[in-house]
Amino acid sequence: MTLSAPEAANTLRLLIIDDCEDDALLLLHRFRAANYAVTWERVDNAEAMRAALTTRAWDLILCDHRMPRFNALAALALMQELGLDLPFIIVSGVIEEETAIAAMRAGAHDYLTKEKLERLVPAVERELREARHRAERHAALEALRESEARFRALASHIPSMVFQMVRGEDGEMEFHYVSDGSFALLGWRPDEMVDNPRRLREAIVAEDRDDFHARFDEAARRLGTFNWEGRVVTAAGDEKWSNIRCSPHRTEAGTLLWEGIMSNITQNKLAELEVRRSRAQLAELSSHLQMAKEEERERIARDIHDELGGLLVAIKIESALLAGKIPAELAAQRSRARSIENLVDDAMSTASRVARELRPGILKEFGLNAAIESHAEDFAQRTGILCEVDTPEQAVEVDEECAIALFRIFQEALTNVSKHAHATWVEVRLRPEGEAVSLEITDDGKGIAEDDLAKPRSFGLRGIRERINALGGNFDIRPYPGGGTHLRAQAPARRETVGECDLVLGQVG
């Protein structure tokens, strides 16, 4: 039944356990006076109470201490048996203190006497608030348990090791939680990792431990993410590469808790090693091919200079002698002979220029500065494009391999300018920069687009990149502000040899 109060502000579902209906109405009057709209039911035995609790939801139970067929302790036990957490307040005419204390220990929330009901509504409101708080805490704990269950179920299916840990004052990693992935990764069960804080430190290869602790100290100092790659030894003695990544947060107790994942990256590292070895082999092959090309160019240049040049000189001498023997009255024949001499001169000039481009002797004899200046002069005369060269007064000191590479890059850049740029002006700058040398070439042509850089048959630019990469240098080409193209190549003046020791697995990082 429902008992309504005028303009009631609150509702209450109330189960009254009492054998006297007048006493129940007296209790209800208190709630109506406090502006409650009450839905209520009165029972006085275990069967009726069980039926009421299993068929309807209640906010509160008010129970008489002793009835002919029932009592408060039995009613309390029945509520608990059904797994309900409702405010249970005993309201009795007379109750001994020891009995009341026993009831409170059994789970009752309060007890009142029927002669002093002014405390009824405040006590009920207090217990209703406490019940809401208990329900909220229960719901939160249940949600936390479900979340942890989902987390553990998910973590158990991850092949990596998921963990929670704290770092002790002695630097040891004390695990609070370790997933089943620890066995596949390290060969130890989760409980073995938790029970022995030294497991992780002992698993890390000795040569990598200092780096591990230094990185962890830095992450702890800045309270940032820890990300480390290194080698570990499993329980079976196998060596693996692993990645440990975790982040810290403060718990309510102030402890710094690290949560993260430890993964097996051995296959990635082996693949990386293979790629590095392949790149090193390709670099060696590229360097060998470049040297072979330079040797072949030198041989061709020598043949042009010695053999073809000698033949052209002989032809010029013979043609001059022949022209001198032609009578003066044969003007047409004498003119033709002079024309042949001029053609021979052009051929000699072309052969000399080709020989210089193939293998400029000036590069070996006088250095990179002079070779660039000489080739720029030939380029300007041949193409009509103004070529300004800015080089240091002192010769730039570079080894032969670097000098050849920069000179070939310079040649290729000028060839591109003459073929594609439609430029009228080129500026060349050669500068030493510490232990390196930089070469910059700028033109005022039509510029270069990103699509041009990505063309599959851009062998000239690809060749420049290969040369610079082989030297361990840097290459950059981009549009020049205001129009044109700017190319910059930087290479070490002295190339350091890379040995096999740099390619062993233990040094891949």
Summary of the structure (lengths in Angstrom):
residues: 509
radius of gyration: 47.3
end to end distance: 77.5
largest distance: 162.5
contacts: 1472
relative contact order: 0.05
helix: 53%
strand: 22%
